[in-house]
Amino acid sequence: MLTVDFDRLRVGRGTRFIDVGAGAGRHSYEALRRGAHVTAFDLDEVELKGVEDMFGAMALEGEVPPGGSGQVKVGNILEMPYEDGSFDVVLASEILEHVPEDVQAISELERILAPGGVLAVTVPRWMPEAVCWKLSDEYHANEGGHIRIYKADELRAKLEATGLRFTHQHHAHALHAPYWWIKCAVGVDRDQHPLVRGYHQLLVWDMMKAPRTTRWAEKALNPVLGKSVALYFQKPF
């Protein structure tokens, strides 16, 4: 389940790609399948161990094109241990809403991006996220939870203030917004609630089968209900 458009990121063989806040690695795996030199960067050492194991499994199964490589790095987005301009593509997906010092984090993302490189940032979209906050404090008021709701133009302004040039914006995961509204309404920990379980089964079926009907429905609904907003920028030469 990808939130960003990898063709728009221009990820290919030899691309120096970093997935900041990689989590379980879904975007890192796609970059590796395209032959990039991938760094999965996150605070969570346990999550990254799983990503490292999957990198190894992908190599054994022949899923990594010649020249592609994957490594993991535990670290903090506020102080990334890389020289200026180290990466051709920088991705920060669903991470900035967790970071109190978001301006400092954005400065680091811009710093490690090479001139001419592409940065993609995704965050929860304002309207679906505001509904979740209204329905449930549990959803966001916890350690490591969401501390702010971004409006797209606000986030864009913070990124452009670093000198980055905005190039594109889109929304994603419209079918996931109702799932989170249901969870917030019945209790975020009640995974076995019939409504939650039923909708989750629908999402799993959709991800596994990718039927044309739901692909079309999500594409049509994304501008209105998309759970995430993705913004793309280029660093001037």
Secondary structure as a PSIPRED ss2 file (coil, helix, strand):
# PSIPRED VFORMAT (PSIPRED V4.0)

   1 M C   1.000  0.000  0.000
   2 L C   1.000  0.000  0.000
   3 T C   1.000  0.000  0.000
   4 V C   1.000  0.000  0.000
   5 D C   1.000  0.000  0.000
   6 F H   0.000  1.000  0.000
   7 D H   0.000  1.000  0.000
   8 R H   0.000  1.000  0.000
   9 L H   0.000  1.000  0.000
  10 R C   1.000  0.000  0.000
  11 V C   1.000  0.000  0.000
  12 G C   1.000  0.000  0.000
  13 R C   1.000  0.000  0.000
  14 G C   1.000  0.000  0.000
  15 T C   1.000  0.000  0.000
  16 R E   0.000  0.000  1.000
  17 F E   0.000  0.000  1.000
  18 I E   0.000  0.000  1.000
  19 D E   0.000  0.000  1.000
  20 V E   0.000  0.000  1.000
  21 G C   1.000  0.000  0.000
  22 A C   1.000  0.000  0.000
  23 G C   1.000  0.000  0.000
  24 A C   1.000  0.000  0.000
  25 G C   1.000  0.000  0.000
  26 R H   0.000  1.000  0.000
  27 H H   0.000  1.000  0.000
  28 S H   0.000  1.000  0.000
  29 Y H   0.000  1.000  0.000
  30 E H   0.000  1.000  0.000
  31 A H   0.000  1.000  0.000
  32 L H   0.000  1.000  0.000
  33 R H   0.000  1.000  0.000
  34 R C   1.000  0.000  0.000
  35 G C   1.000  0.000  0.000
  36 A C   1.000  0.000  0.000
  37 H E   0.000  0.000  1.000
  38 V E   0.000  0.000  1.000
  39 T E   0.000  0.000  1.000
  40 A E   0.000  0.000  1.000
  41 F E   0.000  0.000  1.000
  42 D E   0.000  0.000  1.000
  43 L C   1.000  0.000  0.000
  44 D C   1.000  0.000  0.000
  45 E H   0.000  1.000  0.000
  46 V H   0.000  1.000  0.000
  47 E H   0.000  1.000  0.000
  48 L H   0.000  1.000  0.000
  49 K H   0.000  1.000  0.000
  50 G H   0.000  1.000  0.000
  51 V H   0.000  1.000  0.000
  52 E H   0.000  1.000  0.000
  53 D H   0.000  1.000  0.000
  54 M H   0.000  1.000  0.000
  55 F H   0.000  1.000  0.000
  56 G H   0.000  1.000  0.000
  57 A H   0.000  1.000  0.000
  58 M H   0.000  1.000  0.000
  59 A H   0.000  1.000  0.000
  60 L H   0.000  1.000  0.000
  61 E C   1.000  0.000  0.000
  62 G C   1.000  0.000  0.000
  63 E C   1.000  0.000  0.000
  64 V C   1.000  0.000  0.000
  65 P C   1.000  0.000  0.000
  66 P C   1.000  0.000  0.000
  67 G C   1.000  0.000  0.000
  68 G C   1.000  0.000  0.000
  69 S E   0.000  0.000  1.000
  70 G E   0.000  0.000  1.000
  71 Q E   0.000  0.000  1.000
  72 V E   0.000  0.000  1.000
  73 K E   0.000  0.000  1.000
  74 V E   0.000  0.000  1.000
  75 G C   1.000  0.000  0.000
  76 N C   1.000  0.000  0.000
  77 I C   1.000  0.000  0.000
  78 L C   1.000  0.000  0.000
  79 E C   1.000  0.000  0.000
  80 M C   1.000  0.000  0.000
  81 P C   1.000  0.000  0.000
  82 Y C   1.000  0.000  0.000
  83 E C   1.000  0.000  0.000
  84 D C   1.000  0.000  0.000
  85 G C   1.000  0.000  0.000
  86 S C   1.000  0.000  0.000
  87 F E   0.000  0.000  1.000
  88 D E   0.000  0.000  1.000
  89 V E   0.000  0.000  1.000
  90 V E   0.000  0.000  1.000
  91 L E   0.000  0.000  1.000
  92 A E   0.000  0.000  1.000
  93 S E   0.000  0.000  1.000
  94 E C   1.000  0.000  0.000
  95 I C   1.000  0.000  0.000
  96 L H   0.000  1.000  0.000
  97 E H   0.000  1.000  0.000
  98 H H   0.000  1.000  0.000
  99 V C   1.000  0.000  0.000
 100 P C   1.000  0.000  0.000
 101 E C   1.000  0.000  0.000
 102 D H   0.000  1.000  0.000
 103 V H   0.000  1.000  0.000
 104 Q H   0.000  1.000  0.000
 105 A H   0.000  1.000  0.000
 106 I H   0.000  1.000  0.000
 107 S H   0.000  1.000  0.000
 108 E H   0.000  1.000  0.000
 109 L H   0.000  1.000  0.000
 110 E H   0.000  1.000  0.000
 111 R H   0.000  1.000  0.000
 112 I H   0.000  1.000  0.000
 113 L E   0.000  0.000  1.000
 114 A E   0.000  0.000  1.000
 115 P E   0.000  0.000  1.000
 116 G E   0.000  0.000  1.000
 117 G E   0.000  0.000  1.000
 118 V E   0.000  0.000  1.000
 119 L E   0.000  0.000  1.000
 120 A E   0.000  0.000  1.000
 121 V E   0.000  0.000  1.000
 122 T E   0.000  0.000  1.000
 123 V E   0.000  0.000  1.000
 124 P E   0.000  0.000  1.000
 125 R C   1.000  0.000  0.000
 126 W H   0.000  1.000  0.000
 127 M H   0.000  1.000  0.000
 128 P H   0.000  1.000  0.000
 129 E H   0.000  1.000  0.000
 130 A H   0.000  1.000  0.000
 131 V H   0.000  1.000  0.000
 132 C H   0.000  1.000  0.000
 133 W H   0.000  1.000  0.000
 134 K H   0.000  1.000  0.000
 135 L H   0.000  1.000  0.000
 136 S C   1.000  0.000  0.000
 137 D C   1.000  0.000  0.000
 138 E C   1.000  0.000  0.000
 139 Y C   1.000  0.000  0.000
 140 H C   1.000  0.000  0.000
 141 A C   1.000  0.000  0.000
 142 N C   1.000  0.000  0.000
 143 E C   1.000  0.000  0.000
 144 G C   1.000  0.000  0.000
 145 G C   1.000  0.000  0.000
 146 H C   1.000  0.000  0.000
 147 I C   1.000  0.000  0.000
 148 R C   1.000  0.000  0.000
 149 I C   1.000  0.000  0.000
 150 Y C   1.000  0.000  0.000
 151 K C   1.000  0.000  0.000
 152 A H   0.000  1.000  0.000
 153 D H   0.000  1.000  0.000
 154 E H   0.000  1.000  0.000
 155 L H   0.000  1.000  0.000
 156 R H   0.000  1.000  0.000
 157 A H   0.000  1.000  0.000
 158 K H   0.000  1.000  0.000
 159 L H   0.000  1.000  0.000
 160 E H   0.000  1.000  0.000
 161 A C   1.000  0.000  0.000
 162 T C   1.000  0.000  0.000
 163 G C   1.000  0.000  0.000
 164 L C   1.000  0.000  0.000
 165 R E   0.000  0.000  1.000
 166 F E   0.000  0.000  1.000
 167 T E   0.000  0.000  1.000
 168 H E   0.000  0.000  1.000
 169 Q E   0.000  0.000  1.000
 170 H E   0.000  0.000  1.000
 171 H E   0.000  0.000  1.000
 172 A E   0.000  0.000  1.000
 173 H C   1.000  0.000  0.000
 174 A C   1.000  0.000  0.000
 175 L C   1.000  0.000  0.000
 176 H H   0.000  1.000  0.000
 177 A H   0.000  1.000  0.000
 178 P H   0.000  1.000  0.000
 179 Y H   0.000  1.000  0.000
 180 W H   0.000  1.000  0.000
 181 W H   0.000  1.000  0.000
 182 I H   0.000  1.000  0.000
 183 K H   0.000  1.000  0.000
 184 C H   0.000  1.000  0.000
 185 A H   0.000  1.000  0.000
 186 V H   0.000  1.000  0.000
 187 G C   1.000  0.000  0.000
 188 V C   1.000  0.000  0.000
 189 D C   1.000  0.000  0.000
 190 R C   1.000  0.000  0.000
 191 D C   1.000  0.000  0.000
 192 Q C   1.000  0.000  0.000
 193 H C   1.000  0.000  0.000
 194 P H   0.000  1.000  0.000
 195 L H   0.000  1.000  0.000
 196 V H   0.000  1.000  0.000
 197 R H   0.000  1.000  0.000
 198 G H   0.000  1.000  0.000
 199 Y H   0.000  1.000  0.000
 200 H H   0.000  1.000  0.000
 201 Q H   0.000  1.000  0.000
 202 L H   0.000  1.000  0.000
 203 L H   0.000  1.000  0.000
 204 V H   0.000  1.000  0.000
 205 W H   0.000  1.000  0.000
 206 D H   0.000  1.000  0.000
 207 M H   0.000  1.000  0.000
 208 M H   0.000  1.000  0.000
 209 K H   0.000  1.000  0.000
 210 A C   1.000  0.000  0.000
 211 P C   1.000  0.000  0.000
 212 R H   0.000  1.000  0.000
 213 T H   0.000  1.000  0.000
 214 T H   0.000  1.000  0.000
 215 R H   0.000  1.000  0.000
 216 W H   0.000  1.000  0.000
 217 A H   0.000  1.000  0.000
 218 E H   0.000  1.000  0.000
 219 K H   0.000  1.000  0.000
 220 A H   0.000  1.000  0.000
 221 L H   0.000  1.000  0.000
 222 N H   0.000  1.000  0.000
 223 P H   0.000  1.000  0.000
 224 V H   0.000  1.000  0.000
 225 L H   0.000  1.000  0.000
 226 G C   1.000  0.000  0.000
 227 K C   1.000  0.000  0.000
 228 S E   0.000  0.000  1.000
 229 V E   0.000  0.000  1.000
 230 A E   0.000  0.000  1.000
 231 L E   0.000  0.000  1.000
 232 Y E   0.000  0.000  1.000
 233 F E   0.000  0.000  1.000
 234 Q E   0.000  0.000  1.000
 235 K C   1.000  0.000  0.000
 236 P C   1.000  0.000  0.000
 237 F C   1.000  0.000  0.000
